[in-house]
Amino acid sequence: MEKVSKEWKTTDSIQPVGRKQFLKMVLGVFSLSWAGMALYPVYRYLSSGNSDATSAESNVSSVTVCKVAELPVNTGKNFQFGSSPAIVIHAQDGSFHAFKAVCTHLGCTVQYRSDKSLIWCACHGGCYNPDTGKNVSGPPPKPLPALVVKVENDSIVVSIT
């Protein structure tokens, strides 16, 4: 009878992985994942803000939001301006201001808080001045992009220019 060898035959392409090698691979994958999660917010922070690419996506140049009577003093109204959200505010002095409603921190939608007279981002507590769109507190790095507001035939019309 012929003796059968019990040794495993391995080819050059298949090598057994030892415990130490396996742990090194798992640690490497974990480290790369952690680095990606840590660097992504930094990337978003540095690349946030208004860009010409988002303006080019939308072919909308003006939107009729509502009647003047539907927006009392010291209130705001969110609406859709093309492919992005926007906000119009009826200030305490009777003037109207409009901005793109995308927070410059991480892209959340902002809203007007009449109790504080501020534009507020609920994601991380960022605040903007409702008259200028300038960031006044919290993590937002840049002001909100302004839009033009006109009152035509007792309606509020918001446009890019």
DRENPA-3360 file (N, C-alpha, C; in nm, 2 decimals, always signed):
BEGIN
1 = MEKVSKEW = +0.08/-0.12/+0.00/+0.00/+0.00/+0.00/+0.09/+0.12/+0.00 ~ +0.04/+0.22/-0.07/+0.11/+0.34/-0.08/+0.08/+0.43/+0.03 ~ +0.18/+0.50/+0.08/+0.16/+0.59/+0.20/+0.11/+0.73/+0.14 ~ +0.00/+0.78/+0.20/-0.06/+0.91/+0.16/-0.01/+1.02/+0.25 ~ +0.05/+1.12/+0.20/+0.10/+1.23/+0.28/-0.02/+1.31/+0.33 ~ -0.01/+1.35/+0.46/-0.11/+1.43/+0.52/-0.08/+1.58/+0.51 ~ +0.03/+1.62/+0.45/+0.07/+1.76/+0.44/-0.02/+1.83/+0.34 ~ -0.05/+1.95/+0.38/-0.13/+2.04/+0.29/-0.04/+2.09/+0.18;
9 = KTTDSIQP = -0.10/+2.08/+0.06/-0.02/+2.13/-0.05/-0.07/+2.27/-0.07 ~ +0.03/+2.36/-0.08/-0.01/+2.50/-0.10/+0.06/+2.55/-0.23 ~ -0.01/+2.64/-0.30/+0.04/+2.70/-0.42/+0.10/+2.83/-0.38 ~ +0.17/+2.89/-0.47/+0.23/+3.02/-0.44/+0.13/+3.13/-0.42 ~ +0.01/+3.12/-0.47/-0.08/+3.23/-0.45/-0.16/+3.22/-0.32 ~ -0.17/+3.11/-0.26/-0.24/+3.09/-0.14/-0.14/+3.06/-0.02 ~ -0.14/+3.16/+0.07/-0.05/+3.14/+0.18/-0.14/+3.15/+0.31 ~ -0.11/+3.06/+0.40/-0.18/+3.07/+0.53/-0.15/+3.20/+0.60;
17 = VGRKQFLK = -0.26/+3.25/+0.66/-0.24/+3.38/+0.74/-0.23/+3.35/+0.88 ~ -0.13/+3.39/+0.95/-0.11/+3.37/+1.09/-0.19/+3.47/+1.17 ~ -0.20/+3.44/+1.30/-0.28/+3.52/+1.39/-0.22/+3.66/+1.39 ~ -0.09/+3.68/+1.40/-0.02/+3.81/+1.40/-0.05/+3.89/+1.28 ~ -0.04/+3.83/+1.16/-0.07/+3.89/+1.04/-0.21/+3.94/+1.03 ~ -0.30/+3.85/+1.07/-0.45/+3.88/+1.07/-0.48/+4.01/+1.16 ~ -0.42/+4.01/+1.28/-0.44/+4.12/+1.37/-0.38/+4.25/+1.31 ~ -0.27/+4.24/+1.24/-0.21/+4.36/+1.18/-0.31/+4.41/+1.07;
25 = MVLGVFSL = -0.36/+4.32/+0.99/-0.46/+4.36/+0.88/-0.58/+4.43/+0.94 ~ -0.64/+4.37/+1.05/-0.76/+4.42/+1.11/-0.73/+4.56/+1.17 ~ -0.61/+4.58/+1.23/-0.57/+4.70/+1.29/-0.55/+4.81/+1.18 ~ -0.50/+4.77/+1.07/-0.48/+4.86/+0.96/-0.61/+4.91/+0.90 ~ -0.70/+4.82/+0.88/-0.83/+4.86/+0.83/-0.90/+4.95/+0.93 ~ -0.90/+4.92/+1.06/-0.96/+5.00/+1.16/-0.89/+5.14/+1.16 ~ -0.76/+5.15/+1.15/-0.69/+5.28/+1.15/-0.73/+5.36/+1.03 ~ -0.74/+5.30/+0.91/-0.78/+5.38/+0.79/-0.92/+5.43/+0.81;
33 = SWAGMALY = -1.01/+5.34/+0.86/-1.15/+5.39/+0.88/-1.16/+5.50/+0.98 ~ -1.09/+5.49/+1.08/-1.09/+5.60/+1.18/-1.03/+5.73/+1.13 ~ -0.92/+5.72/+1.05/-0.86/+5.84/+0.99/-0.96/+5.90/+0.89 ~ -1.03/+5.82/+0.82/-1.13/+5.88/+0.72/-1.25/+5.95/+0.80 ~ -1.29/+5.89/+0.91/-1.40/+5.95/+0.99/-1.35/+6.08/+1.05 ~ -1.22/+6.09/+1.09/-1.17/+6.21/+1.15/-1.14/+6.32/+1.05 ~ -1.10/+6.28/+0.93/-1.07/+6.39/+0.83/-1.18/+6.44/+0.75 ~ -1.29/+6.36/+0.74/-1.41/+6.40/+0.66/-1.47/+6.54/+0.71;
41 = PVYRYLSS = -1.49/+6.55/+0.84/-1.54/+6.68/+0.89/-1.45/+6.80/+0.86 ~ -1.32/+6.77/+0.87/-1.22/+6.88/+0.84/-1.24/+6.92/+0.69 ~ -1.25/+6.82/+0.60/-1.27/+6.84/+0.46/-1.40/+6.92/+0.44 ~ -1.51/+6.89/+0.50/-1.63/+6.96/+0.48/-1.63/+7.10/+0.53 ~ -1.55/+7.12/+0.64/-1.54/+7.25/+0.70/-1.46/+7.34/+0.60 ~ -1.36/+7.29/+0.55/-1.27/+7.37/+0.46/-1.34/+7.39/+0.32 ~ -1.42/+7.30/+0.28/-1.49/+7.31/+0.15/-1.63/+7.36/+0.15 ~ -1.68/+7.40/+0.27/-1.82/+7.45/+0.28/-1.83/+7.59/+0.23;
49 = GNSDATSA = -1.95/+7.63/+0.21/-1.98/+7.77/+0.17/-2.05/+7.77/+0.04 ~ -2.07/+7.89/-0.02/-2.14/+7.90/-0.14/-2.04/+7.87/-0.26 ~ -2.08/+7.80/-0.35/-1.99/+7.77/-0.47/-2.07/+7.80/-0.59 ~ -2.00/+7.83/-0.70/-2.06/+7.86/-0.82/-2.13/+7.73/-0.88 ~ -2.08/+7.62/-0.84/-2.14/+7.49/-0.89/-2.28/+7.48/-0.85 ~ -2.31/+7.51/-0.72/-2.45/+7.50/-0.67/-2.54/+7.60/-0.74 ~ -2.49/+7.72/-0.77/-2.57/+7.82/-0.84/-2.60/+7.77/-0.99 ~ -2.50/+7.71/-1.05/-2.52/+7.66/-1.19/-2.62/+7.55/-1.20;
57 = ESNVSSVT = -2.63/+7.47/-1.09/-2.73/+7.36/-1.10/-2.87/+7.41/-1.12 ~ -2.90/+7.52/-1.06/-3.04/+7.57/-1.06/-3.06/+7.67/-1.17 ~ -3.16/+7.65/-1.25/-3.20/+7.74/-1.36/-3.29/+7.84/-1.31 ~ -3.34/+7.84/-1.19/-3.43/+7.93/-1.14/-3.37/+8.07/-1.11 ~ -3.42/+8.18/-1.15/-3.37/+8.31/-1.12/-3.45/+8.39/-1.03 ~ -3.58/+8.35/-1.02/-3.67/+8.42/-0.92/-3.78/+8.33/-0.88 ~ -3.83/+8.36/-0.76/-3.94/+8.28/-0.70/-4.04/+8.37/-0.63 ~ -4.17/+8.36/-0.66/-4.27/+8.43/-0.58/-4.30/+8.35/-0.45;
65 = VCKVAELP = -4.26/+8.40/-0.34/-4.27/+8.32/-0.21/-4.41/+8.33/-0.15 ~ -4.47/+8.44/-0.13/-4.60/+8.46/-0.07/-4.64/+8.60/-0.08 ~ -4.76/+8.63/-0.03/-4.81/+8.77/-0.02/-4.75/+8.83/+0.10 ~ -4.73/+8.96/+0.10/-4.67/+9.03/+0.21/-4.75/+9.01/+0.34 ~ -4.89/+9.01/+0.33/-4.97/+8.99/+0.45/-4.95/+8.85/+0.51 ~ -4.90/+8.75/+0.44/-4.89/+8.62/+0.49/-4.76/+8.60/+0.57 ~ -4.67/+8.71/+0.57/-4.55/+8.70/+0.65/-4.54/+8.82/+0.74 ~ -4.59/+8.80/+0.87/-4.59/+8.91/+0.97/-4.45/+8.95/+1.00;
73 = VNTGKNFQ = -4.44/+9.07/+1.06/-4.31/+9.13/+1.11/-4.25/+9.03/+1.21 ~ -4.12/+9.02/+1.21/-4.04/+8.93/+1.30/-4.07/+8.78/+1.28 ~ -4.09/+8.74/+1.15/-4.11/+8.60/+1.12/-4.03/+8.57/+0.99 ~ -4.01/+8.44/+0.97/-3.94/+8.40/+0.85/-4.01/+8.29/+0.79 ~ -3.98/+8.26/+0.66/-4.05/+8.15/+0.59/-3.94/+8.08/+0.50 ~ -3.93/+7.95/+0.52/-3.85/+7.87/+0.43/-3.92/+7.83/+0.31 ~ -3.85/+7.83/+0.20/-3.91/+7.79/+0.07/-3.80/+7.73/-0.02 ~ -3.85/+7.67/-0.13/-3.75/+7.61/-0.22/-3.71/+7.70/-0.33;
81 = FGSSPAIV = -3.58/+7.73/-0.34/-3.53/+7.81/-0.45/-3.45/+7.73/-0.55 ~ -3.52/+7.68/-0.65/-3.45/+7.59/-0.74/-3.43/+7.46/-0.67 ~ -3.31/+7.41/-0.67/-3.27/+7.28/-0.60/-3.23/+7.30/-0.46 ~ -3.23/+7.42/-0.40/-3.18/+7.43/-0.27/-3.28/+7.51/-0.18 ~ -3.28/+7.49/-0.05/-3.37/+7.57/+0.03/-3.33/+7.71/+0.05 ~ -3.42/+7.80/+0.07/-3.39/+7.94/+0.10/-3.49/+7.99/+0.21 ~ -3.46/+8.11/+0.26/-3.54/+8.17/+0.37/-3.56/+8.31/+0.34 ~ -3.68/+8.36/+0.36/-3.70/+8.51/+0.36/-3.75/+8.55/+0.50;
89 = IHAQDGSF = -3.70/+8.67/+0.54/-3.73/+8.72/+0.67/-3.79/+8.86/+0.66 ~ -3.90/+8.88/+0.74/-3.96/+9.01/+0.75/-3.91/+9.07/+0.88 ~ -3.81/+9.15/+0.87/-3.74/+9.21/+0.99/-3.83/+9.30/+1.07 ~ -3.79/+9.33/+1.19/-3.86/+9.41/+1.28/-3.88/+9.55/+1.23 ~ -3.79/+9.60/+1.15/-3.80/+9.74/+1.09/-3.89/+9.74/+0.97 ~ -3.94/+9.63/+0.93/-4.03/+9.62/+0.81/-3.97/+9.58/+0.68 ~ -3.83/+9.57/+0.68/-3.76/+9.53/+0.56/-3.76/+9.38/+0.54 ~ -3.73/+9.34/+0.42/-3.73/+9.19/+0.39/-3.58/+9.16/+0.35;
97 = HAFKAVCT = -3.54/+9.04/+0.40/-3.41/+8.99/+0.37/-3.42/+8.84/+0.33 ~ -3.34/+8.79/+0.23/-3.35/+8.65/+0.19/-3.21/+8.60/+0.17 ~ -3.20/+8.47/+0.21/-3.07/+8.40/+0.20/-3.09/+8.26/+0.16 ~ -2.99/+8.20/+0.11/-2.99/+8.05/+0.09/-2.99/+7.99/+0.23 ~ -3.08/+7.89/+0.25/-3.10/+7.84/+0.39/-3.01/+7.72/+0.41 ~ -2.89/+7.71/+0.36/-2.80/+7.60/+0.38/-2.69/+7.64/+0.47 ~ -2.68/+7.58/+0.59/-2.58/+7.62/+0.69/-2.44/+7.60/+0.62 ~ -2.35/+7.70/+0.64/-2.22/+7.69/+0.59/-2.13/+7.59/+0.66;
105 = HLGCTVQY = -2.17/+7.54/+0.77/-2.09/+7.44/+0.85/-2.10/+7.30/+0.79 ~ -2.22/+7.24/+0.80/-2.23/+7.10/+0.74/-2.35/+7.09/+0.65 ~ -2.41/+7.20/+0.61/-2.51/+7.19/+0.51/-2.65/+7.16/+0.56 ~ -2.68/+7.18/+0.69/-2.82/+7.16/+0.74/-2.90/+7.28/+0.70 ~ -3.03/+7.26/+0.70/-3.12/+7.37/+0.67/-3.15/+7.46/+0.79 ~ -3.13/+7.59/+0.77/-3.15/+7.69/+0.88/-3.29/+7.74/+0.88 ~ -3.33/+7.80/+1.00/-3.46/+7.85/+1.01/-3.46/+7.98/+1.09 ~ -3.56/+8.06/+1.08/-3.56/+8.19/+1.16/-3.63/+8.16/+1.29;
113 = RSDKSLIW = -3.56/+8.21/+1.40/-3.62/+8.20/+1.54/-3.66/+8.34/+1.58 ~ -3.79/+8.37/+1.58/-3.84/+8.50/+1.62/-3.81/+8.53/+1.77 ~ -3.80/+8.43/+1.85/-3.78/+8.46/+2.00/-3.64/+8.51/+2.02 ~ -3.54/+8.48/+1.93/-3.41/+8.53/+1.95/-3.37/+8.63/+1.84 ~ -3.46/+8.65/+1.74/-3.43/+8.73/+1.62/-3.30/+8.69/+1.55 ~ -3.28/+8.56/+1.53/-3.17/+8.51/+1.46/-3.20/+8.40/+1.37 ~ -3.12/+8.38/+1.27/-3.13/+8.26/+1.18/-3.05/+8.16/+1.25 ~ -3.11/+8.04/+1.27/-3.05/+7.94/+1.36/-3.04/+7.81/+1.29;
121 = CACHGGCY = -2.93/+7.74/+1.31/-2.91/+7.60/+1.26/-2.93/+7.50/+1.37 ~ -3.02/+7.41/+1.36/-3.05/+7.32/+1.47/-2.94/+7.21/+1.48 ~ -2.86/+7.19/+1.38/-2.77/+7.08/+1.38/-2.66/+7.10/+1.49 ~ -2.60/+7.22/+1.49/-2.49/+7.24/+1.58/-2.50/+7.38/+1.65 ~ -2.62/+7.44/+1.64/-2.64/+7.57/+1.72/-2.58/+7.69/+1.65 ~ -2.55/+7.69/+1.53/-2.49/+7.80/+1.46/-2.60/+7.91/+1.44 ~ -2.56/+8.04/+1.46/-2.65/+8.15/+1.44/-2.60/+8.25/+1.34 ~ -2.69/+8.31/+1.27/-2.66/+8.41/+1.17/-2.74/+8.54/+1.19;
129 = NPDTGKNV = -2.69/+8.65/+1.15/-2.76/+8.78/+1.16/-2.87/+8.78/+1.06 ~ -3.00/+8.81/+1.09/-3.11/+8.80/+0.99/-3.10/+8.92/+0.89 ~ -3.03/+9.02/+0.92/-3.02/+9.14/+0.83/-2.91/+9.12/+0.73 ~ -2.80/+9.06/+0.77/-2.69/+9.05/+0.68/-2.65/+8.91/+0.64 ~ -2.70/+8.81/+0.72/-2.66/+8.67/+0.69/-2.52/+8.63/+0.75 ~ -2.46/+8.73/+0.82/-2.33/+8.70/+0.87/-2.34/+8.60/+0.99 ~ -2.24/+8.51/+1.00/-2.24/+8.42/+1.11/-2.20/+8.49/+1.23 ~ -2.28/+8.47/+1.34/-2.25/+8.54/+1.47/-2.21/+8.45/+1.58;
137 = SGPPPKPL = -2.24/+8.33/+1.58/-2.20/+8.23/+1.68/-2.20/+8.09/+1.63 ~ -2.13/+8.00/+1.70/-2.14/+7.86/+1.66/-2.03/+7.83/+1.56 ~ -2.04/+7.71/+1.50/-1.93/+7.66/+1.41/-1.93/+7.71/+1.27 ~ -2.04/+7.77/+1.22/-2.04/+7.81/+1.08/-1.92/+7.90/+1.04 ~ -1.84/+7.86/+0.94/-1.72/+7.94/+0.90/-1.75/+8.06/+0.81 ~ -1.87/+8.07/+0.74/-1.89/+8.17/+0.65/-2.04/+8.22/+0.66 ~ -2.07/+8.34/+0.61/-2.20/+8.39/+0.61/-2.29/+8.32/+0.51 ~ -2.42/+8.33/+0.53/-2.52/+8.27/+0.43/-2.51/+8.36/+0.30;
145 = PALVVKVE = -2.52/+8.29/+0.18/-2.53/+8.37/+0.06/-2.66/+8.44/+0.05 ~ -2.65/+8.57/+0.02/-2.77/+8.66/+0.02/-2.84/+8.65/-0.12 ~ -2.97/+8.67/-0.11/-3.06/+8.67/-0.23/-3.13/+8.81/-0.23 ~ -3.18/+8.85/-0.34/-3.25/+8.98/-0.36/-3.40/+8.97/-0.33 ~ -3.45/+9.06/-0.25/-3.60/+9.05/-0.23/-3.66/+9.18/-0.28 ~ -3.77/+9.16/-0.35/-3.85/+9.27/-0.41/-4.00/+9.25/-0.37 ~ -4.07/+9.35/-0.35/-4.22/+9.34/-0.33/-4.28/+9.39/-0.46 ~ -4.35/+9.30/-0.53/-4.42/+9.33/-0.66/-4.56/+9.29/-0.65;
153 = NDSIVVSI = -4.65/+9.38/-0.67/-4.80/+9.36/-0.66/-4.84/+9.29/-0.53 ~ -4.79/+9.34/-0.42/-4.82/+9.29/-0.29/-4.77/+9.14/-0.27 ~ -4.67/+9.10/-0.35/-4.61/+8.97/-0.33/-4.46/+8.98/-0.31 ~ -4.41/+8.89/-0.23/-4.26/+8.88/-0.21/-4.20/+8.80/-0.31 ~ -4.11/+8.86/-0.39/-4.04/+8.79/-0.50/-3.89/+8.79/-0.46 ~ -3.83/+8.67/-0.46/-3.69/+8.65/-0.43/-3.62/+8.61/-0.56 ~ -3.50/+8.68/-0.58/-3.43/+8.65/-0.70/-3.28/+8.64/-0.67 ~ -3.20/+8.60/-0.77/-3.06/+8.59/-0.76/-3.00/+8.74/-0.77;
161 = T = -3.05/+8.81/-0.87/-3.00/+8.95/-0.89/-3.11/+9.05/-0.89;
% end
